[in-house]
Amino acid sequence: MSKFLAEMQSKNLVEIKQLSKGIDSLISISTDNDIMRTFKCSEFAKEMKKKNTLKLEEEKLVKKKNAQTVEVRELYAVSAKVAPFFKIFNISKGSVLSSSDVRQIITEYVKKNELNTSVKNSVTLDAMMFDIMYGKNQHDNVLTWDVLLKRMLDNMNPCHEVTIPGQKSVVRKGNLEYVEVMVEQRMGNKKVSIIKNLEAYGVDVKSFAASLQQMAASSALVVDAPGKSSDHHVVVQGVQHKHIKNLLDTHKIPKKYIKGLESTDKEKKKY
C-alpha cells in the first residue's frame, strides 16, 4: 500500500505525510488533477446515488408528516336569522366564517354605526342587532363585547373543518364529535373497550383495529355504529386504555378532542 501511495503522490494525485516510521497518513486528494478528471462515475454508481437521494427525500417527507398533527377549526355558517346582518358585508346565507372573522365584522359594524358606549367594553344595539340578540320581552339594548360575540355565534349554524396531514381540508356541518373511548361490560363479566368517531379524524378503522389487536394481544374488530351505517366503532376485548392512547398518539389527534382517557393521563403524571 505504501508503494502505491508513494506512486500516486509522485503523480500529484495525493499528498502523504509520514506520522511515524511505518505509518503514513493520507492528507488530501487532488480532484482537480487531469488524471483524476479522466475517471467517470459508472452507471451503477449513478443509479445508486439517485436511489439514495430519493430515499433521503422520502425519509424527510415521512418525518415532516409525522411531526404534523390533525388540525381542527370550529366554524360558523350564516343562518337565516343573522343573514340580514351579514348581507350588509356581501356575505350570503350559508357562508362559513371563523369566530375571528365574525368578531372583525361586528367590530367594523359597531365602529361604522358609532355604537360604542361610554361604558368600557360595551355596545349599544341598534334595531338590527337587537332583533338578532334578543327574543320577545327582552329590552336591554346594551351588551358587553364578549356577550355580543357569543350571542351572534349562538345564532349561527355550527360547522367544523378538519385538516389531516397530507390530505385536503374538509368542512362539515354540525359540531365535531369527540373521539370517545368507553368500557362496557358484556356477558360473563367480560369487559370490552369501544373507540368511537375515529373516521371523523381520517383514521382507517380497519388498520386501527389490526394495530390495536397486535399491541394488546386481544381480539379487535370493526362494527357498525348503531343507527349510522356509514360510521364505525372499534371494539377490543379488555380494558386497553394504555394501548389505545399510544395508538391515538401516532395519529396526532389533539388530546382536547379525545374523551375517556383522562384517567390514563393522571396515572402517567404520578410517575
GIPEHU-V648882 format. One record per helix or strand. SS is the DSSP state (a for helix, b for strand). FROM is the first residue (numbers start at 1). LEN is the number of residues. If there is no record, write none. Layout:
ss->SS from->FROM len->LEN
ss->SS from->FROM len->LEN
This chain:
ss->a from->2 len->9
ss->b from->14 len->7
ss->b from->23 len->7
ss->a from->34 len->4
ss->a from->43 len->25
ss->b from->71 len->7
ss->a from->80 len->8
ss->b from->96 len->3
ss->a from->99 len->14
ss->b from->116 len->1
ss->b from->122 len->3
ss->a from->127 len->7
ss->b from->142 len->3
ss->a from->145 len->10
ss->b from->157 len->7
ss->b from->170 len->4
ss->b from->179 len->7
ss->a from->187 len->3
ss->b from->191 len->6
ss->a from->199 len->3
ss->a from->205 len->12
ss->b from->220 len->6
ss->b from->228 len->10
ss->a from->241 len->10
ss->a from->255 len->3
ss->b from->258 len->2
ss->a from->262 len->8
